[in-house]
Amino acid sequence: MLNNLQFTNYRKSGFLFVLASTILFFVFAYYSKRTDYNLLILLYSTLFILFYKLIQVYKENIGLLTLISFGFRALFILAIPNLSQDFYRFIWDGRMLLEGYNPYLFTVESFINSHEYPVAQAEELFHGMGELNASHLTNYPPLNQLCFLIAALFAKTNILGSVVVMRLLIIAADFGTLHFGKKLLKVINIPVHNIFLYVLNPFIIIELTGNLHFEGIMIFLLIWSLYLLQKGKWMLSAVVFALSVSTKLIPLMFLPLLFQWFIKRDTSKSKGLIKLMTYYALVLLITMTSFLPFYSTDFVNNYAQTVGLWFQRFEFNASLYYIARAIGYMFRGYNEIGVIGTFIPVLVILFILILTYFRNNKSIQQLIISMLFALSFYLFTATTVHPWYIATLLILSVFTNYKFPLVWSFVIILSYLAYANTNNIENLWIIALEYLIVYTVYIWEVILNKPLKLKKSAEK
């Protein structure tokens, strides 16, 4: 009798969590603004607590958790993104492609200032994306551009229509991440419900489904590639990995980490080396081929300069970089991003090489942990850390025992305080609080808490 009563209360509490989350997600999608910081924090914090409780209540019911996760996503279908303006640029690029223009060669501003309107709703898109975005060349890789083109094909003259198409693509990618993520968790012998730390996380639902950031598609392809690698289908893995790079360039940093996977796992080092070189060649060849439709001398120069801007021009929600910048102010009296920014890629490359040669990356979980550390170092040293950048870190952590990315996915909402004022000025005390929490958990898990060990991978 007691067990039946407990079970009934258990189901009731779960239903209430779902109902409360549904209402809060709806309010978040249709009634919140990024300038309304207090409401943003309240909604997000409550949703995060409810998400964690839902996993606790329904962790044995994977089907129901799946239904809940994508039900929450469905609430956003008709919502215009309210925390990011980037989607206006996505729509612009897609419509430029549809009209036969190369989006890598022209800034939005260059057309508007000349009173030229190459796409439908050009002025509305220009004002929506903001002057900063409009004044720079696009930096979104080819597969990302293909998604923008698909949206333009289905909704050439309607902004909401374009939003819906892009949102459906991202939701479809999340299904793929769920599918291959569950398979990979079974191989590693980690509870399958761990995947919902990503799929059901309000951070992922809001930033990817809600705000239309295409990290979701890149992540799906990356996880699929890792699953294929584990299954021994390494050539197909290379093809899918290249597609991931062609969506967002960030997976390129993981390529060196594959060295031990091929060299030390193969009985013949020469055969392992041949496989490694073939893998690299396939990734680079397919990635470069994806850029061929846009190739020109101007494109190469423009794209290299645009990517370089992220290291030497933009600043947002940084940690170690802000400390280095403050030291620069003390000794030189002005912002040293041009100097510091040139050292950051070098430091990241050196750290990745250390992980490549001095960490054991022979199992799929060991490889993923090295990827986690590499990306963490990159984000800790970066000049710009937009909230959605944490999505890749979060999915990698799902396959490990580390929870600092999960904590970061919660406190990252603090960075939105910058939009609460008209000048978008960051409160460095708030940024310091965010990183104090993240670094505390990181140091505890990675350095102090040595018993956090790998679970043995189920090698096949």
C-alpha positions as CSV (number, residue, x, y, z in Angstrom):
1,M,0.0,0.0,0.0
2,L,2.8,2.4,0.9
3,N,4.6,1.6,-2.4
4,N,1.5,2.3,-4.4
5,L,1.0,5.6,-2.6
6,Q,4.7,6.5,-3.2
7,F,4.3,5.7,-6.8
8,T,1.2,7.8,-7.2
9,N,2.9,10.8,-5.5
10,Y,5.9,10.2,-7.7
11,R,3.8,10.4,-10.9
12,K,1.9,13.5,-9.6
13,S,5.2,15.4,-8.9
14,G,6.5,14.5,-12.3
15,F,3.3,15.8,-14.0
16,L,3.5,19.0,-12.0
17,F,7.2,19.5,-13.0
18,V,6.2,19.0,-16.7
19,L,3.3,21.4,-16.4
20,A,5.3,24.1,-14.6
21,S,8.1,23.8,-17.2
22,T,5.7,24.0,-20.1
23,I,4.2,27.3,-18.8
24,L,7.7,28.8,-18.1
25,F,9.1,27.8,-21.5
26,F,6.1,29.4,-23.1
27,V,6.6,32.6,-21.2
28,F,10.3,32.5,-22.0
29,A,9.6,32.0,-25.7
30,Y,6.9,34.6,-26.3
31,Y,7.0,37.1,-23.5
32,S,10.6,37.5,-22.2
33,K,13.3,39.9,-23.5
34,R,17.0,39.8,-23.0
35,T,16.9,43.3,-21.6
36,D,14.5,42.1,-18.8
37,Y,17.3,40.6,-16.8
38,N,15.5,39.8,-13.6
39,L,12.7,37.9,-15.3
40,L,15.3,36.1,-17.4
41,I,17.2,34.9,-14.4
42,L,14.0,33.9,-12.5
43,L,12.6,31.9,-15.5
44,Y,15.9,30.2,-16.3
45,S,16.8,29.3,-12.7
46,T,13.4,27.7,-12.1
47,L,13.5,25.8,-15.4
48,F,17.0,24.5,-14.6
49,I,15.8,23.1,-11.2
50,L,12.7,21.6,-12.8
51,F,14.8,20.0,-15.6
52,Y,17.1,18.3,-13.0
53,K,14.1,17.1,-11.0
54,L,12.5,15.7,-14.2
55,I,15.5,13.5,-14.9
56,Q,15.5,12.3,-11.3
57,V,11.8,11.3,-11.5
58,Y,11.8,9.8,-15.0
59,K,15.3,8.5,-15.5
60,E,14.0,5.0,-16.0
61,N,11.5,6.1,-18.6
62,I,13.6,7.1,-21.6
63,G,10.6,7.3,-24.0
64,L,8.8,9.7,-21.7
65,L,11.9,11.9,-21.3
66,T,12.2,12.0,-25.0
67,L,8.6,13.0,-25.5
68,I,9.0,15.8,-22.8
69,S,12.2,17.1,-24.3
70,F,10.8,17.5,-27.8
71,G,7.5,18.7,-26.5
72,F,9.3,21.6,-24.9
73,R,11.0,22.3,-28.2
74,A,7.7,22.3,-30.0
75,L,6.6,25.3,-27.8
76,F,9.2,27.5,-29.6
77,I,8.1,26.7,-33.1
78,L,6.4,30.0,-33.8
79,A,8.6,32.2,-31.6
80,I,10.9,34.8,-32.9
81,P,14.3,34.4,-31.1
82,N,14.5,36.9,-28.2
83,L,18.0,36.5,-26.9
84,S,20.0,36.7,-30.1
85,Q,19.9,38.8,-33.3
86,D,22.1,36.4,-35.3
87,F,19.1,34.7,-37.0
88,Y,18.6,37.8,-39.1
89,R,22.0,37.4,-40.6
90,F,21.3,33.7,-41.2
91,I,18.2,34.7,-43.2
92,W,20.2,37.3,-45.1
93,D,22.9,34.9,-46.1
94,G,20.4,32.3,-47.2
95,R,18.5,34.7,-49.4
96,M,21.7,36.1,-50.8
97,L,22.6,32.6,-51.9
98,L,19.2,32.1,-53.4
99,E,19.6,35.3,-55.4
100,G,23.0,34.1,-56.8
101,Y,25.3,36.2,-54.6
102,N,28.4,34.9,-52.7
103,P,27.6,35.9,-49.1
104,Y,31.3,35.7,-48.2
105,L,32.2,38.6,-50.5
106,F,29.8,41.4,-49.3
107,T,28.8,43.0,-46.0
108,V,25.2,43.7,-45.4
109,E,26.1,47.3,-44.7
110,S,27.7,47.7,-48.2
111,F,24.3,47.1,-49.9
112,I,22.2,49.2,-47.5
113,N,24.5,52.2,-47.6
114,S,24.3,52.1,-51.4
115,H,20.5,51.9,-51.2
116,E,20.6,48.5,-52.8
117,Y,18.3,45.7,-51.6
118,P,19.3,42.4,-53.0
119,V,16.9,40.3,-50.9
120,A,13.4,40.5,-49.7
121,Q,12.9,42.5,-46.4
122,A,16.5,43.7,-46.7
123,E,16.0,46.8,-44.5
124,E,14.1,44.8,-41.8
125,L,16.9,42.2,-41.7
126,F,19.6,44.9,-41.6
127,H,18.0,46.6,-38.6
128,G,17.3,43.3,-36.9
129,M,20.8,42.0,-37.0
130,G,22.3,45.3,-35.8
131,E,25.2,47.4,-37.1
132,L,28.0,45.2,-35.7
133,N,26.8,42.1,-37.5
134,A,25.9,44.1,-40.7
135,S,29.4,45.7,-40.9
136,H,31.3,42.4,-41.0
137,L,31.6,39.7,-43.5
138,T,29.9,36.4,-42.8
139,N,31.9,33.7,-41.0
140,Y,29.5,30.8,-41.2
141,P,30.9,27.7,-43.0
142,P,29.3,26.1,-46.1
143,L,27.0,23.4,-44.5
144,N,25.7,26.2,-42.2
145,Q,25.0,28.3,-45.3
146,L,23.2,25.3,-46.8
147,C,20.8,25.4,-43.9
148,F,20.3,29.1,-44.5
149,L,19.6,28.4,-48.2
150,I,17.0,25.7,-47.3
151,A,15.2,28.3,-45.1
152,A,15.3,30.8,-48.0
153,L,13.9,28.2,-50.4
154,F,10.8,27.6,-48.2
155,A,10.3,31.1,-47.0
156,K,11.8,33.7,-49.4
157,T,9.8,36.6,-48.2
158,N,8.7,35.7,-44.7
159,I,11.0,36.0,-41.6
160,L,8.9,33.8,-39.3
161,G,8.7,31.2,-42.0
162,S,12.5,31.2,-42.3
163,V,12.7,30.9,-38.5
164,V,10.4,27.9,-38.5
165,V,12.4,26.1,-41.2
166,M,15.7,26.6,-39.4
167,R,14.2,25.6,-36.1
168,L,13.0,22.3,-37.6
169,L,16.5,21.6,-38.9
170,I,18.0,22.1,-35.5
171,I,15.3,20.0,-33.8
172,A,15.9,17.2,-36.3
173,A,19.6,17.4,-35.4
174,D,18.8,17.0,-31.7
175,F,16.9,13.8,-32.5
176,G,20.2,12.6,-34.2
177,T,22.2,13.6,-31.1
178,L,19.8,11.7,-28.9
179,H,20.0,8.6,-31.1
180,F,23.7,8.3,-31.4
181,G,24.3,9.7,-27.9
182,K,22.3,6.8,-26.4
183,K,24.3,4.3,-28.4
184,L,27.6,5.8,-27.4
185,L,26.6,5.9,-23.7
186,K,25.8,2.1,-23.8
187,V,29.2,1.4,-25.3
188,I,30.9,3.4,-22.5
189,N,28.7,1.8,-19.9
190,I,27.2,5.0,-18.6
191,P,23.5,5.3,-17.8
192,V,21.6,6.2,-21.0
193,H,19.5,8.9,-19.2
194,N,22.8,10.9,-19.0
195,I,22.0,12.1,-22.6
196,F,19.1,14.2,-21.2
197,L,21.6,16.4,-19.3
198,Y,22.0,17.7,-22.8
199,V,18.7,17.0,-24.6
200,L,16.4,18.2,-21.8
201,N,18.7,21.0,-20.5
202,P,16.9,24.4,-20.7
203,F,20.1,25.9,-21.8
204,I,20.2,23.7,-25.0
205,I,16.4,24.1,-25.6
206,I,16.6,27.9,-25.3
207,E,20.0,28.6,-27.0
208,L,19.7,26.1,-29.9
209,T,16.0,25.6,-30.5
210,G,14.9,29.0,-29.3
211,N,17.7,31.2,-30.5
212,L,18.6,29.2,-33.6
213,H,22.3,28.5,-33.0
214,F,23.5,25.8,-35.4
215,E,25.9,24.3,-32.9
216,G,23.1,21.7,-32.6
217,I,23.8,20.4,-36.1
218,M,27.5,20.5,-35.6
219,I,27.1,18.5,-32.4
220,F,24.9,15.9,-34.0
221,L,27.5,15.3,-36.7
222,L,30.4,15.2,-34.2
223,I,28.6,12.6,-31.9
224,W,27.7,10.5,-35.0
225,S,31.3,10.6,-36.1
226,L,32.6,9.5,-32.7
227,Y,30.1,6.6,-32.6
228,L,31.2,5.5,-36.1
229,L,34.9,5.8,-34.9
230,Q,34.1,3.5,-31.9
231,K,32.4,1.0,-34.2
232,G,35.5,0.8,-36.4
233,K,34.0,2.6,-39.4
234,W,36.7,5.2,-39.4
235,M,36.5,6.3,-43.0
236,L,32.8,7.0,-42.7
237,S,33.6,8.7,-39.4
238,A,36.0,11.0,-41.3
239,V,33.3,12.0,-43.8
240,V,30.8,12.8,-41.0
241,F,33.5,14.6,-39.0
242,A,34.2,16.8,-42.1
243,L,30.5,17.7,-42.3
244,S,30.7,18.7,-38.7
245,V,33.6,21.0,-39.4
246,S,31.7,22.4,-42.4
247,T,29.0,23.5,-40.1
248,K,31.2,25.0,-37.4
249,L,35.0,25.1,-37.5
250,I,35.5,24.2,-33.8
251,P,35.9,20.4,-34.3
252,L,39.1,21.1,-36.2
253,M,40.9,21.4,-32.8
254,F,40.1,17.8,-32.0
255,L,41.9,16.3,-35.0
256,P,45.4,16.1,-33.3
257,L,43.8,14.1,-30.4
258,L,43.1,11.2,-32.8
259,F,46.8,10.4,-33.0
260,Q,46.9,7.8,-30.2
261,W,43.6,6.3,-31.3
262,F,45.1,5.2,-34.6
263,I,48.7,4.7,-33.7
264,K,48.5,2.9,-30.4
265,R,45.4,0.9,-31.0
266,D,46.6,-0.7,-34.2
267,T,49.0,-3.7,-33.9
268,S,51.0,-2.2,-36.7
269,K,52.1,1.3,-36.2
270,S,52.7,1.8,-39.9
271,K,49.1,0.8,-40.6
272,G,47.9,3.0,-37.9
273,L,49.8,5.9,-39.3
274,I,48.3,5.3,-42.8
275,K,44.8,5.2,-41.3
276,L,45.5,8.4,-39.4
277,M,46.8,10.2,-42.4
278,T,43.9,9.0,-44.5
279,Y,41.4,10.2,-41.9
280,Y,43.1,13.6,-41.8
281,A,43.2,13.7,-45.6
282,L,39.5,12.9,-45.9
283,V,38.4,15.5,-43.4
284,L,40.5,18.2,-45.0
285,L,39.6,17.2,-48.5
286,I,35.8,17.1,-47.9
287,T,35.9,20.4,-45.8
288,M,37.9,22.2,-48.5
289,T,35.6,20.8,-51.2
290,S,32.6,22.2,-49.4
291,F,34.1,25.7,-49.7
292,L,34.8,25.3,-53.5
293,P,31.5,26.8,-54.7
294,F,32.5,30.0,-52.9
295,Y,36.2,30.1,-53.9
296,S,37.9,33.2,-55.1
297,T,41.0,35.1,-54.0
298,D,38.8,37.7,-52.2
299,F,37.0,34.9,-50.4
300,V,40.2,33.4,-49.0
301,N,41.4,36.8,-47.8
302,N,38.0,37.8,-46.4
303,Y,37.4,34.6,-44.6
304,A,40.8,34.5,-43.0
305,Q,40.4,38.0,-41.7
306,T,36.9,37.4,-40.5
307,V,37.9,34.3,-38.4
308,G,40.9,36.3,-37.1
309,L,38.6,38.9,-35.7
310,W,37.4,36.5,-33.0
311,F,40.9,36.6,-31.5
312,Q,41.8,40.2,-32.1
313,R,38.7,42.3,-32.1
314,F,35.7,41.0,-30.2
315,E,35.4,40.7,-26.4
316,F,32.6,39.2,-24.4
317,N,32.2,37.1,-21.3
318,A,35.9,36.2,-21.2
319,S,37.8,35.0,-18.1
320,L,41.6,34.6,-18.3
321,Y,41.7,37.1,-21.2
322,Y,40.1,39.8,-19.0
323,I,42.7,39.2,-16.4
324,A,45.5,39.5,-19.0
325,R,43.7,42.6,-20.4
326,A,43.7,44.2,-16.9
327,I,47.4,43.6,-16.5
328,G,47.9,45.2,-19.9
329,Y,46.0,48.3,-18.8
330,M,48.2,48.6,-15.7
331,F,51.5,48.5,-17.7
332,R,50.5,50.0,-21.1
333,G,47.5,52.0,-20.3
334,Y,45.3,50.7,-23.1
335,N,43.6,47.5,-24.4
336,E,46.1,44.9,-25.6
337,I,43.7,42.6,-27.4
338,G,45.8,42.9,-30.6
339,V,48.8,41.5,-28.7
340,I,47.1,39.0,-26.4
341,G,44.9,37.7,-29.2
342,T,47.9,36.6,-31.2
343,F,49.1,34.4,-28.4
344,I,45.8,32.7,-27.6
345,P,45.8,30.4,-30.7
346,V,49.4,29.4,-30.0
347,L,48.6,28.5,-26.3
348,V,45.6,26.5,-27.4
349,I,47.7,24.6,-30.0
350,L,50.4,23.8,-27.5
351,F,47.9,22.6,-24.9
352,I,46.2,20.3,-27.5
353,L,49.6,18.9,-28.5
354,I,50.3,18.1,-24.8
355,L,47.0,16.3,-24.6
356,T,47.8,14.5,-27.9
357,Y,51.2,13.1,-26.8
358,F,51.0,12.9,-23.1
359,R,47.4,11.7,-22.4
360,N,46.2,8.2,-23.0
361,N,43.5,8.6,-25.8
362,K,43.1,5.0,-26.8
363,S,39.5,4.4,-25.6
364,I,36.5,6.4,-26.9
365,Q,35.9,7.9,-23.4
366,Q,39.5,8.8,-22.9
367,L,39.4,10.5,-26.3
368,I,36.2,12.4,-25.4
369,I,37.8,13.6,-22.1
370,S,40.8,15.0,-24.0
371,M,38.4,16.8,-26.3
372,L,36.6,18.2,-23.2
373,F,39.9,19.5,-21.7
374,A,41.0,20.9,-25.1
375,L,37.7,22.8,-25.6
376,S,37.7,23.9,-21.9
377,F,41.2,25.4,-22.3
378,Y,40.1,27.2,-25.5
379,L,37.0,28.7,-23.8
380,F,38.9,29.7,-20.7
381,T,41.5,31.6,-22.8
382,A,39.1,33.0,-25.4
383,T,38.3,36.7,-25.9
384,T,34.7,35.9,-26.6
385,V,32.5,33.3,-25.0
386,H,28.9,33.6,-26.1
387,P,26.5,31.4,-24.1
388,W,25.9,28.9,-27.0
389,Y,29.6,28.1,-27.2
390,I,29.2,26.0,-24.1
391,A,26.8,23.6,-25.9
392,T,29.7,21.5,-27.3
393,L,31.4,21.3,-23.9
394,L,28.1,20.1,-22.4
395,I,27.6,17.3,-24.8
396,L,31.1,16.0,-24.4
397,S,30.7,16.0,-20.6
398,V,27.7,13.7,-20.9
399,F,30.1,10.9,-21.7
400,T,32.3,11.5,-18.7
401,N,32.0,12.0,-14.9
402,Y,32.7,15.7,-15.1
403,K,29.9,18.1,-14.2
404,F,31.6,21.5,-14.5
405,P,30.1,22.0,-18.0
406,L,26.6,21.3,-16.6
407,V,27.2,23.9,-13.9
408,W,28.5,26.4,-16.5
409,S,25.3,25.8,-18.6
410,F,23.4,27.1,-15.6
411,V,25.5,30.1,-14.6
412,I,26.2,31.2,-18.2
413,I,22.8,33.0,-18.0
414,L,24.6,35.7,-15.9
415,S,26.4,36.9,-19.1
416,Y,23.1,38.3,-20.4
417,L,23.3,41.1,-17.9
418,A,25.4,42.9,-20.6
419,Y,22.1,43.4,-22.5
420,A,20.2,44.9,-19.6
421,N,21.7,48.4,-20.5
422,T,21.5,50.3,-23.8
423,N,25.3,50.3,-24.3
424,N,25.6,46.5,-23.7
425,I,28.4,47.1,-21.1
426,E,29.4,44.0,-19.1
427,N,29.4,44.0,-15.3
428,L,32.8,42.5,-14.6
429,W,31.7,41.5,-11.0
430,I,29.0,39.4,-12.5
431,I,31.4,37.8,-15.0
432,A,33.8,37.2,-12.1
433,L,31.0,35.4,-10.1
434,E,30.2,33.2,-13.1
435,Y,33.8,32.1,-13.6
436,L,34.4,31.8,-9.8
437,I,31.7,29.2,-9.7
438,V,32.9,27.4,-12.9
439,Y,36.6,27.4,-11.9
440,T,35.8,26.2,-8.4
441,V,33.9,23.2,-9.7
442,Y,36.5,22.6,-12.4
443,I,39.4,22.6,-9.9
444,W,37.6,20.4,-7.6
445,E,36.7,17.8,-10.2
446,V,39.9,17.9,-12.4
447,I,42.6,18.6,-9.9
448,L,41.6,18.0,-6.3
449,N,39.1,15.1,-6.6
450,K,41.3,12.4,-8.0
451,P,38.8,9.6,-7.4
452,L,36.8,10.8,-10.5
453,K,38.0,8.0,-12.7
454,L,37.0,6.8,-16.1
455,K,34.5,4.1,-16.5
456,K,35.9,1.3,-18.6
457,S,34.8,1.5,-22.2
458,A,33.2,-1.6,-23.6
459,E,35.8,-2.3,-26.4
460,K,34.5,-4.2,-29.3
